[in-house]
């Protein structure tokens, strides 16, 4: 994945570095699954606190992800979270963050977090 900085992940392991060098994963690595779970919990908590918000651009939650130690810093308007979600998408693992929604366009994708129905 071009432009992705593996150092932006807190506690990056070699498996993510290999993945980001263009290798395909047949099964998600434990670190990636754990990180997705942490992101899911942060998004769940965000919607619990912000009851009037039903949908939010993924990049808008970057300050929260940085504060919680998911990413070290933001650059290029949420690129770290967008790249991580793209990694999940390319490995058919978006289900790890149920709040994540994508709008696919011809050249790019727009990533959102959407409140779960009934919450």
DSSP file (Angstrom, degrees, kcal/mol; ACC not computed):
  #  RESIDUE AA STRUCTURE BP1 BP2  ACC     N-H-->O    O-->H-N    N-H-->O    O-->H-N    TCO  KAPPA ALPHA  PHI   PSI    X-CA   Y-CA   Z-CA
    1    1 A X    >         0   0    0      0, 0.0     3,-1.3     0, 0.0     2,-0.1   0.000 360.0 360.0 360.0 113.8    0.0    0.0    0.0
    2    2 A X  T 3   +     0   0    0      1,-0.2     3,-0.1     3,-0.0    19,-0.0  -0.370 360.0  15.6 -71.6 144.1    1.8    3.1   -1.1
    3    3 A X  T 3  S+     0   0    0      1,-0.3     2,-0.4    -2,-0.1    -1,-0.2   0.397  88.4 132.7  80.1  -3.9    2.1    6.0    1.3
    4    4 A X    <   -     0   0    0     -3,-1.3     2,-0.7    16,-0.1    -1,-0.3  -0.677  45.5-151.8 -85.7 132.5    1.2    4.0    4.3
    5    5 A X    >   -     0   0    0     -2,-0.4     3,-2.2     1,-0.1     4,-0.3  -0.884   5.7-164.2-105.4 106.5    3.5    4.4    7.3
    6    6 A X  G >  S+     0   0    0     -2,-0.7     3,-1.3     1,-0.3     6,-0.2   0.731  87.1  68.7 -63.2 -19.1    3.6    1.3    9.4
    7    7 A X  G 3  S+     0   0    0      1,-0.3    -1,-0.3    -3,-0.1     4,-0.1   0.637  81.9  74.7 -73.7 -11.6    5.2    3.4   12.2
    8    8 A X  G <  S+     0   0    0     -3,-2.2    64,-1.6    63,-0.1     2,-0.4   0.693  81.6  84.8 -73.3 -15.7    1.9    5.2   12.6
    9    9 A X  B X  S-A   71   0A   0     -3,-1.3     3,-1.0    -4,-0.3     2,-0.7  -0.690  87.9-122.9 -83.0 137.9    0.6    2.1   14.3
   10   10 A X  T 3  S+     0   0    0     60,-1.7    -2,-0.1    -2,-0.4    -3,-0.1  -0.722  96.2   4.1 -79.5 116.3    1.3    1.8   18.0
   11   11 A X  T 3  S-     0   0    0     -2,-0.7    -1,-0.3     1,-0.2    -4,-0.1   0.821  86.5-171.1  81.0  31.4    3.1   -1.4   18.5
   12   12 A X    <   -     0   0    0     -3,-1.0     2,-0.2    -6,-0.2    -1,-0.2  -0.271   5.1-155.1 -57.5 137.7    3.4   -2.4   14.8
   13   13 A X    >>  -     0   0    0      1,-0.0     4,-1.4    -7,-0.0     3,-0.8  -0.656  30.8 -99.2-110.6 173.2    4.7   -5.9   14.3
   14   14 A X  H 3> S+     0   0    0      1,-0.2     4,-2.5    -2,-0.2     5,-0.2   0.779 115.3  67.1 -62.3 -29.0    6.5   -7.5   11.3
   15   15 A X  H 3> S+     0   0    0      1,-0.2     4,-2.1     2,-0.2    -1,-0.2   0.892 102.3  45.8 -63.1 -38.8    3.3   -9.1   10.0
   16   16 A X  H <> S+     0   0    0     -3,-0.8     4,-2.6     2,-0.2    -1,-0.2   0.905 110.6  53.8 -70.3 -39.6    1.8   -5.7    9.2
   17   17 A X  H  X S+     0   0    0     -4,-1.4     4,-0.6     1,-0.2    -2,-0.2   0.918 110.2  47.4 -59.7 -42.9    5.0   -4.5    7.6
   18   18 A X  H ><>S+     0   0    0     -4,-2.5     5,-1.3     1,-0.2     3,-0.9   0.916 111.5  50.8 -63.1 -43.1    5.0   -7.6    5.3
   19   19 A X  H ><5S+     0   0    0     -4,-2.1     3,-1.5     1,-0.3    -2,-0.2   0.909 107.9  52.5 -60.3 -42.2    1.4   -7.1    4.4
   20   20 A X  H 3<5S+     0   0    0     -4,-2.6    -1,-0.3     1,-0.3    -2,-0.2   0.589  95.3  69.6 -75.5  -8.7    2.1   -3.5    3.5
   21   21 A X  T <<5S-     0   0    0     -3,-0.9    -1,-0.3    -4,-0.6    -2,-0.2   0.247 128.6 -89.8 -89.9  13.3    4.9   -4.5    1.2
   22   22 A X  T < 5S+     0   0    0     -3,-1.5     2,-0.3     1,-0.3    -3,-0.2   0.498  82.1 138.7  98.8   5.5    2.2   -6.0   -1.1
   23   23 A X      < -     0   0    0     -5,-1.3     2,-0.3    -4,-0.1    -1,-0.3  -0.607  50.7-123.2 -84.6 144.9    2.0   -9.5    0.2
   24   24 A X        -     0   0    0     -2,-0.3     2,-0.5    -4,-0.0    67,-0.1  -0.651  16.5-142.4 -86.3 140.3   -1.4  -11.1    0.5
   25   25 A X        -     0   0    0     -2,-0.3     3,-0.1     1,-0.1    -1,-0.0  -0.855  11.3-168.2 -98.2 136.4   -2.6  -12.4    3.8
   26   26 A X  S    S+     0   0    0     -2,-0.5     2,-0.3     1,-0.3    -1,-0.1   0.671  84.2  20.5 -92.5 -21.3   -4.7  -15.6    3.8
   27   27 A X  S    S-     0   0    0      0, 0.0    -1,-0.3     0, 0.0     2,-0.1  -0.991  93.2-105.4-143.8 140.1   -5.6  -15.0    7.5
   28   28 A X        -     0   0    0     -2,-0.3     2,-0.1    -3,-0.1    60,-0.0  -0.389  38.7-115.9 -66.5 141.4   -5.5  -11.8    9.4
   29   29 A X     >  -     0   0    0      1,-0.1     4,-2.2    -2,-0.1     5,-0.2  -0.421  22.5-114.3 -75.0 153.2   -2.7  -11.5   11.9
   30   30 A X  H  > S+     0   0    0      1,-0.2     4,-2.8     2,-0.2     5,-0.2   0.876 115.1  54.1 -56.4 -41.4   -3.5  -11.3   15.6
   31   31 A X  H  > S+     0   0    0      1,-0.2     4,-2.6     2,-0.2    -1,-0.2   0.913 109.4  47.9 -62.1 -42.0   -2.2   -7.8   15.9
   32   32 A X  H  > S+     0   0    0      2,-0.2     4,-2.3     1,-0.2    -1,-0.2   0.907 113.1  47.8 -65.5 -42.4   -4.4   -6.6   13.1
   33   33 A X  H  X S+     0   0    0     -4,-2.2     4,-2.1     2,-0.2    -2,-0.2   0.910 112.8  48.9 -64.3 -42.6   -7.5   -8.3   14.6
   34   34 A X  H  X S+     0   0    0     -4,-2.8     4,-2.2    -5,-0.2    -2,-0.2   0.918 110.9  50.0 -63.6 -44.0   -6.7   -6.8   18.0
   35   35 A X  H  X S+     0   0    0     -4,-2.6     4,-2.4     1,-0.2    -2,-0.2   0.903 109.3  51.4 -62.6 -41.4   -6.2   -3.3   16.6
   36   36 A X  H  X S+     0   0    0     -4,-2.3     4,-2.6     1,-0.2    -1,-0.2   0.895 109.1  51.7 -61.7 -39.8   -9.5   -3.6   14.7
   37   37 A X  H  X S+     0   0    0     -4,-2.1     4,-2.1     2,-0.2    -2,-0.2   0.892 109.3  49.2 -63.6 -40.4  -11.2   -4.6   18.0
   38   38 A X  H  X S+     0   0    0     -4,-2.2     4,-2.2     2,-0.2    -2,-0.2   0.913 111.8  48.7 -65.2 -42.3   -9.8   -1.6   19.8
   39   39 A X  H  X S+     0   0    0     -4,-2.4     4,-2.5     1,-0.2     5,-0.2   0.918 109.8  52.7 -63.2 -42.9  -11.0    0.7   17.0
   40   40 A X  H  X S+     0   0    0     -4,-2.6     4,-2.5     1,-0.2    -2,-0.2   0.910 109.7  48.6 -58.8 -43.5  -14.4   -0.9   17.1
   41   41 A X  H  X S+     0   0    0     -4,-2.1     4,-2.5     2,-0.2    -1,-0.2   0.898 110.5  50.6 -65.2 -40.6  -14.6   -0.3   20.9
   42   42 A X  H  X S+     0   0    0     -4,-2.2     4,-2.2     2,-0.2    -2,-0.2   0.910 112.4  46.6 -63.9 -42.1  -13.5    3.4   20.5
   43   43 A X  H  X S+     0   0    0     -4,-2.5     4,-2.3     2,-0.2    -2,-0.2   0.908 111.2  52.2 -66.8 -41.3  -16.2    4.0   17.8
   44   44 A X  H  X S+     0   0    0     -4,-2.5     4,-1.8     1,-0.2    -2,-0.2   0.929 111.8  46.2 -59.0 -46.0  -18.8    2.2   20.0
   45   45 A X  H  X S+     0   0    0     -4,-2.5     4,-1.9     2,-0.2     5,-0.2   0.877 108.7  56.6 -64.5 -38.0  -17.9    4.5   22.9
   46   46 A X  H  X S+     0   0    0     -4,-2.2     4,-2.5     1,-0.2    -2,-0.2   0.933 109.8  44.2 -59.2 -47.0  -18.0    7.5   20.6
   47   47 A X  H  < S+     0   0    0     -4,-2.3    -1,-0.2     1,-0.2    -2,-0.2   0.819 109.3  57.2 -70.0 -29.7  -21.5    6.8   19.5
   48   48 A X  H  < S+     0   0    0     -4,-1.8     3,-0.3    -5,-0.2    -1,-0.2   0.873 115.1  37.5 -66.3 -36.2  -22.6    6.1   23.1
   49   49 A X  H  < S+     0   0    0     -4,-1.9     2,-1.0     1,-0.2    -2,-0.2   0.849 116.9  51.8 -81.9 -37.2  -21.4    9.6   24.2
   50   50 A X    ><  +     0   0    0     -4,-2.5     3,-1.7    -5,-0.2    -1,-0.2  -0.624  66.1 168.1-103.7  72.8  -22.5   11.4   21.0
   51   51 A X  T 3  S+     0   0    0     -2,-1.0    -1,-0.2    -3,-0.3    -4,-0.1   0.718  71.7  56.1 -61.9 -25.3  -26.1   10.2   20.9
   52   52 A X  T 3  S+     0   0    0     -3,-0.2     2,-0.5     2,-0.0    -1,-0.3   0.545  89.1  88.6 -87.5  -5.9  -27.2   12.8   18.2
   53   53 A X    <   +     0   0    0     -3,-1.7     3,-0.1    -6,-0.2    -3,-0.1  -0.816  43.0 168.2 -94.9 126.1  -24.5   11.6   15.8
   54   54 A X        +     0   0    0     -2,-0.5    61,-3.2     1,-0.3     2,-0.3   0.687  69.0  19.8-105.8 -26.6  -25.6    8.8   13.4
   55   55 A X  E     -B  114   0B   0     59,-0.2     2,-0.4    57,-0.0    -1,-0.3  -0.998  62.4-179.2-147.0 143.0  -22.7    8.9   10.9
   56   56 A X  E     -B  113   0B   0     57,-2.6    57,-3.1    -2,-0.3     2,-0.1  -1.000  34.8-108.2-144.1 137.9  -19.2   10.3   11.0
   57   57 A X  E >   -B  112   0B   0     -2,-0.4     3,-1.1    55,-0.2     4,-0.5  -0.440  30.9-128.1 -60.9 137.1  -16.4   10.4    8.5
   58   58 A X  G >  S+     0   0    0     53,-2.1     3,-1.6     1,-0.3     4,-0.2   0.886 107.7  58.1 -56.8 -40.7  -13.7    8.0    9.6
   59   59 A X  G >  S+     0   0    0     52,-0.4     3,-1.4     1,-0.3    -1,-0.3   0.764  94.2  66.7 -63.9 -24.5  -11.0   10.7    9.4
   60   60 A X  G <  S+     0   0    0     -3,-1.1     3,-0.3     1,-0.3    -1,-0.3   0.675  95.7  56.7 -71.1 -16.0  -12.9   12.9   11.8
   61   61 A X  G <> S+     0   0    0     -3,-1.6     4,-2.2    -4,-0.5     3,-0.5   0.379  75.2 102.8 -94.5   4.5  -12.2   10.4   14.6
   62   62 A X  H <> S+     0   0    0     -3,-1.4     4,-2.6     1,-0.2     5,-0.2   0.895  76.4  55.1 -55.3 -43.9   -8.4   10.6   14.2
   63   63 A X  H  > S+     0   0    0     -3,-0.3     4,-2.4    -4,-0.3    -1,-0.2   0.892 110.0  47.9 -57.9 -36.1   -7.9   12.8   17.2
   64   64 A X  H  > S+     0   0    0     -3,-0.5     4,-2.0     2,-0.2    -1,-0.2   0.909 110.8  50.0 -69.1 -42.6   -9.7   10.2   19.3
   65   65 A X  H  <>S+     0   0    0     -4,-2.2     5,-2.6     2,-0.2     6,-0.8   0.869 112.7  47.9 -64.2 -36.1   -7.7    7.4   17.9
   66   66 A X  H ><5S+     0   0    0     -4,-2.6     3,-1.4    -5,-0.2    -2,-0.2   0.932 110.4  51.0 -68.3 -45.8   -4.5    9.3   18.6
   67   67 A X  H 3<5S+     0   0    0     -4,-2.4    -2,-0.2     1,-0.3    -1,-0.2   0.853 111.2  48.9 -59.3 -35.5   -5.6   10.1   22.2
   68   68 A X  T 3<5S-     0   0    0     -4,-2.0    -1,-0.3    -5,-0.1    -2,-0.2   0.434 118.6-111.6 -86.6  -0.1   -6.3    6.4   22.7
   69   69 A X  T < 5S+     0   0    0     -3,-1.4    -3,-0.2     2,-0.3   -59,-0.2   0.627  82.9 121.7  83.6  13.7   -2.9    5.4   21.4
   70   70 A X  S   <S+     0   0    0     -5,-2.6   -60,-1.7     1,-0.2     2,-0.3   0.931  82.6  19.3 -72.0 -46.0   -4.1    3.6   18.2
   71   71 A X  B     -A    9   0A   0     -6,-0.8    -2,-0.3   -62,-0.2   -62,-0.2  -0.915  68.2-139.6-124.1 151.3   -2.1    6.0   15.9
   72   72 A X  S    S-     0   0    0    -64,-1.6     2,-0.3    -2,-0.3    -1,-0.1   0.876  80.7 -16.9 -76.7 -38.9    0.9    8.1   16.8
   73   73 A X        -     0   0    0    -65,-0.2     2,-0.3     2,-0.0    -1,-0.3  -0.979  64.4-109.3-159.6 166.3   -0.2   11.1   14.7
   74   74 A X        +     0   0    0     -2,-0.3     2,-0.3    -3,-0.1     3,-0.1  -0.784  33.4 170.0-100.9 146.6   -2.5   12.2   11.9
   75   75 A X     >  +     0   0    0     -2,-0.3     4,-1.7     1,-0.1     5,-0.4  -0.976  60.2  14.3-152.7 149.7   -1.3   13.2    8.4
   76   76 A X  T  4 S-     0   0    0     -2,-0.3    -1,-0.1     1,-0.2     0, 0.0   0.908 126.2 -59.4  51.6  49.3   -3.1   13.8    5.2
   77   77 A X  T  4 S-     0   0    0      1,-0.2    -1,-0.2     2,-0.1   -18,-0.1   0.914 115.4 -26.8  52.5  59.0   -6.5   14.2    6.8
   78   78 A X  T  > S+     0   0    0    -19,-0.1     4,-2.3   -20,-0.1     3,-0.3   0.675  84.9 148.2  87.0  17.5   -6.9   10.8    8.4
   79   79 A X  H  X  +     0   0    0     -4,-1.7     4,-2.9     1,-0.2     5,-0.3   0.860  67.8  58.8 -56.9 -38.7   -4.7    8.7    6.1
   80   80 A X  H  > S+     0   0    0     -5,-0.4     4,-2.0     1,-0.2    -1,-0.2   0.935 111.6  39.2 -58.7 -45.6   -3.7    6.3    8.9
   81   81 A X  H  > S+     0   0    0     -3,-0.3     4,-2.5     2,-0.2     5,-0.2   0.892 116.0  52.3 -72.4 -37.1   -7.3    5.2    9.7
   82   82 A X  H  X S+     0   0    0     -4,-2.3     4,-2.2     1,-0.2    -2,-0.2   0.913 111.3  47.0 -63.3 -41.6   -8.2    5.2    6.0
   83   83 A X  H  X S+     0   0    0     -4,-2.9     4,-2.2    -5,-0.2    -1,-0.2   0.885 111.8  50.4 -67.2 -38.5   -5.3    3.0    5.2
   84   84 A X  H  X S+     0   0    0     -4,-2.0     4,-2.0    -5,-0.3    -2,-0.2   0.932 112.2  46.4 -65.7 -44.1   -6.0    0.6    8.0
   85   85 A X  H  X S+     0   0    0     -4,-2.5     4,-2.7     1,-0.2    -2,-0.2   0.897 110.7  53.1 -64.9 -38.9   -9.7    0.3    7.0
   86   86 A X  H  X S+     0   0    0     -4,-2.2     4,-2.9    -5,-0.2    -1,-0.2   0.897 105.8  54.8 -61.5 -39.7   -8.5   -0.3    3.4
   87   87 A X  H  X S+     0   0    0     -4,-2.2     4,-0.9     2,-0.2    -2,-0.2   0.922 110.2  45.7 -57.8 -46.0   -6.2   -3.1    4.6
   88   88 A X  H ><>S+     0   0    0     -4,-2.0     5,-3.0     1,-0.2     3,-0.6   0.925 112.6  51.2 -62.8 -44.3   -9.2   -4.7    6.3
   89   89 A X  H ><5S+     0   0    0     -4,-2.7     3,-1.7     1,-0.2    -2,-0.2   0.914 107.4  51.9 -60.7 -44.7  -11.3   -4.3    3.1
   90   90 A X  H 3<5S+     0   0    0     -4,-2.9    -1,-0.2     1,-0.3    -2,-0.2   0.718 112.8  46.5 -66.5 -20.1   -8.7   -5.8    0.9
   91   91 A X  T <<5S-     0   0    0     -4,-0.9    -1,-0.3    -3,-0.6    -2,-0.2   0.117 115.7-113.1-107.1  19.3   -8.6   -8.8    3.1
   92   92 A X  T < 5S+     0   0    0     -3,-1.7    -3,-0.2     1,-0.1    -2,-0.1   0.889  83.8 120.2  51.4  45.2  -12.4   -9.2    3.4
   93   93 A X    > < +     0   0    0     -5,-3.0     3,-2.0    -8,-0.2    -4,-0.2   0.108  18.7 116.4-126.7  21.5  -12.2   -8.3    7.1
   94   94 A X  G >   +     0   0    0     -6,-0.4     3,-2.0     1,-0.3     6,-0.3   0.763  65.8  76.8 -61.4 -22.3  -14.4   -5.2    7.3
   95   95 A X  G 3  S+     0   0    0      1,-0.3     3,-0.4    -7,-0.1    -1,-0.3   0.689  77.3  74.5 -61.1 -16.8  -16.7   -7.2    9.5
   96   96 A X  G <  S+     0   0    0     -3,-2.0     2,-0.4     1,-0.3    -1,-0.3   0.731 103.1  39.1 -69.3 -21.0  -14.1   -6.7   12.3
   97   97 A X  S X  S-     0   0    0     -3,-2.0     3,-2.3    -4,-0.2    -1,-0.3  -0.769  73.6-177.9-125.5  84.4  -15.4   -3.1   12.6
   98   98 A X  T 3  S+     0   0    0     -3,-0.4    -1,-0.1    -2,-0.4    -2,-0.1   0.739  79.3  62.1 -58.1 -24.2  -19.2   -3.4   12.2
   99   99 A X  T 3  S+     0   0    0     -3,-0.1    15,-3.2    14,-0.1     2,-0.3   0.652  82.9 103.3 -74.8 -14.1  -19.6    0.4   12.4
  100  100 A X  E <   +C  113   0B   0     -3,-2.3     2,-0.3    -6,-0.3    13,-0.2  -0.526  47.5 178.7 -78.6 131.5  -17.5    0.9    9.3
  101  101 A X  E     -C  112   0B   0     11,-2.8    11,-2.8    -2,-0.3     2,-0.4  -0.955  10.1-155.6-129.1 149.1  -19.3    1.7    6.1
  102  102 A X  E     -C  111   0B   0     -2,-0.3     2,-0.6     9,-0.2     9,-0.2  -0.970  11.3-159.0-128.5 141.9  -17.8    2.4    2.7
  103  103 A X  E     -C  110   0B   0      7,-2.2     7,-2.4    -2,-0.4     2,-0.4  -0.971  23.8-150.1-115.2 112.5  -19.0    4.3   -0.4
  104  104 A X  E     +C  109   0B   0     -2,-0.6     2,-0.2     5,-0.2     5,-0.2  -0.684  17.6 179.6 -89.2 131.8  -17.1    3.1   -3.4
  105  105 A X        -     0   0    0      3,-2.9    -2,-0.0    -2,-0.4     0, 0.0  -0.659  46.3 -88.8-118.5 177.9  -16.5    5.4   -6.3
  106  106 A X  S    S+     0   0    0     -2,-0.2     3,-0.1     1,-0.2    -2,-0.0   0.896 121.5  13.0 -57.6 -43.5  -14.7    4.9   -9.6
  107  107 A X  S    S+     0   0    0      1,-0.1     2,-0.2    -3,-0.0    -1,-0.2   0.715 129.1  14.6-108.8 -25.1  -11.3    5.9   -8.2
  108  108 A X        -     0   0    0     -5,-0.0    -3,-2.9     2,-0.0     2,-0.4  -0.782  62.6-119.9-142.1-177.9  -11.5    6.0   -4.4
  109  109 A X  E     - C   0 104B   0     -2,-0.2     2,-0.5    -5,-0.2    -5,-0.2  -0.978  13.7-142.9-130.5 143.0  -13.6    5.0   -1.4
  110  110 A X  E     - C   0 103B   0     -7,-2.4    -7,-2.2    -2,-0.4     2,-0.4  -0.935  20.2-150.6-106.7 127.4  -15.1    7.2    1.3
  111  111 A X  E     + C   0 102B   0     -2,-0.5   -53,-2.1    -9,-0.2   -52,-0.4  -0.825  19.9 170.6-105.4 133.6  -15.0    5.6    4.8
  112  112 A X  E     -BC  57 101B   0    -11,-2.8   -11,-2.8    -2,-0.4     2,-0.5  -0.907  29.8-136.8-133.0 159.0  -17.6    6.3    7.5
  113  113 A X  E     -BC  56 100B   0    -57,-3.1   -57,-2.6    -2,-0.3     2,-0.4  -0.991  28.0-166.9-114.3 131.1  -18.5    5.0   10.9
  114  114 A X  E     -B   55   0B   0    -15,-3.2   -59,-0.2    -2,-0.5   -60,-0.1  -0.956  25.5-108.2-123.9 135.6  -22.3    4.6   11.3
  115  115 A X        -     0   0    0    -61,-3.2     2,-0.1    -2,-0.4     3,-0.1  -0.308  40.5-112.1 -57.4 137.1  -24.2    4.1   14.5
  116  116 A X    >   -     0   0    0      1,-0.1     3,-2.0     3,-0.1    -1,-0.1  -0.469  40.6 -95.4 -69.8 143.3  -25.6    0.5   14.7
  117  117 A X  T 3  S+     0   0    0      1,-0.3    -1,-0.1     2,-0.1    -3,-0.0  -0.359 111.8  25.0 -61.7 137.4  -29.4    0.3   14.5
  118  118 A X  T 3         0   0    0     -3,-0.1    -1,-0.3    -2,-0.0    -2,-0.1   0.383 360.0 360.0  89.3  -2.9  -31.0    0.2   17.8
  119  119 A X    <         0   0    0     -3,-2.0    -2,-0.1   -68,-0.0    -3,-0.1   0.414 360.0 360.0-106.9 360.0  -28.1    2.1   19.5
